Amino acid sequence: MPHLVMEYSNSVEERVNIQRLLEDLHHVAIQSGLFDAPSLKSRAHRYHDWLIGEHADSVDFIHVTFDLLDGRSAEQKRELSRMLMLVLQEQASHVHSLTIDIRDMDRECFQKVVN
C-alpha cells in the first residue's frame, strides 16, 4: 500500500540518474521493515514548470512524498525520512532543494482493489 512519489525539476535529469535514485529510495524503504515489500509502489514525476520563491525556475528540486497507512510511530517515520534523505544527499547533494514528507493515510478511508 505505501506510495513513494519522487517529484523533480527537469533540470535535475542532467546531473542525477533518476531511475537509479528511484530504485535506491525504493530499496531503502523496503529495508525499513515498516510494511510488506510487495505492497510498495514507487514512481517519479518530472516537472517542466515550477517556481521556487523569488528564484522562479532557476533553482532545481527533488521532493519525495511517502504515503503509508497510519499506525507507525513518529520515531519510525522520522527514521524512514532520515534513511531516504541519506540516499538523496548521496546522489543529489548538488540539487538546490531536497525535501521529504512522510504522510499517514487513514485506514478507515483507504480502499484498494487488486485484480
C-alpha positions in Angstrom: 0.0 0.0 0.0 2.7 2.6 0.6 3.4 5.0 -2.1 6.7 6.7 -2.7 6.4 9.6 -5.2 9.6 11.4 -6.2 8.9 14.8 -7.9 11.8 16.6 -9.6 12.6 19.6 -11.8 13.6 18.5 -15.3 17.0 20.2 -14.9 17.8 17.5 -12.3 17.9 14.9 -15.1 21.1 16.3 -16.5 23.0 15.5 -13.3 21.2 12.7 -11.5 20.4 9.2 -12.6 16.7 9.3 -11.9 16.0 5.6 -12.4 18.9 4.6 -10.1 17.8 7.2 -7.4 14.2 5.9 -7.5 15.4 2.3 -7.2 17.7 3.1 -4.3 14.9 5.0 -2.5 12.6 2.1 -3.1 15.1 -0.4 -1.7 15.8 1.7 1.4 12.1 2.0 2.1 11.7 -1.8 1.8 14.7 -2.3 4.2 12.9 -0.1 6.8 10.7 -3.1 7.6 7.7 -0.9 8.1 5.5 -2.7 5.6 5.4 -5.7 3.3 7.8 -5.2 0.4 5.4 -6.3 -2.4 3.0 -3.6 -1.4 5.4 -0.6 -2.0 4.8 1.4 -5.2 7.4 3.9 -6.3 7.2 6.4 -9.1 8.8 9.6 -10.3 7.3 12.7 -11.8 9.3 15.2 -13.8 8.2 18.8 -13.9 8.8 21.2 -16.7 7.2 24.2 -15.0 7.9 25.2 -11.4 8.5 28.2 -9.2 10.6 28.4 -6.0 10.4 31.7 -4.0 12.0 34.6 -5.8 14.3 32.3 -7.8 11.4 31.1 -10.0 12.6 28.1 -12.0 16.4 29.0 -11.8 16.9 26.5 -9.0 16.2 22.8 -9.1 14.5 20.5 -6.6 13.7 16.9 -5.6 10.7 16.3 -3.3 9.7 12.9 -2.0 6.3 12.2 -0.7 5.8 8.9 1.2 2.2 7.9 1.9 1.6 5.0 4.2 -1.3 3.7 6.3 -1.4 5.2 9.8 -0.2 3.2 12.7 3.6 3.8 12.7 5.2 5.8 15.5 6.6 9.3 14.9 10.1 7.8 15.6 9.6 5.1 12.9 8.5 7.8 10.4 11.5 10.0 11.3 13.9 7.2 10.8 12.3 6.4 7.4 12.7 10.1 6.4 16.3 10.1 7.7 17.2 7.0 5.6 15.6 8.4 2.5 17.3 11.7 2.9 20.7 10.0 3.2 20.1 8.5 -0.3 19.0 11.8 -1.7 22.1 13.6 -0.3 24.4 10.9 -1.5 23.2 11.0 -5.1 21.9 14.6 -5.4 23.7 16.8 -3.0 24.2 19.4 -5.7 20.4 19.8 -6.2 19.3 23.1 -4.6 16.3 21.8 -2.6 15.9 18.2 -1.3 12.7 17.6 0.8 10.8 14.6 2.1 7.3 14.4 3.5 6.0 11.3 5.3 2.2 11.2 5.4 -0.3 9.0 7.2 -3.3 7.7 5.3 -6.5 7.0 7.2 -7.1 3.2 7.3 -10.8 3.8 7.6 -11.0 5.6 4.3 -8.4 3.8 2.2 -9.7 1.4 -0.4 -7.8 -1.0 -2.6 -8.8 -3.4 -5.4 -6.3 -5.9 -6.8 -7.4 -7.9 -9.9 
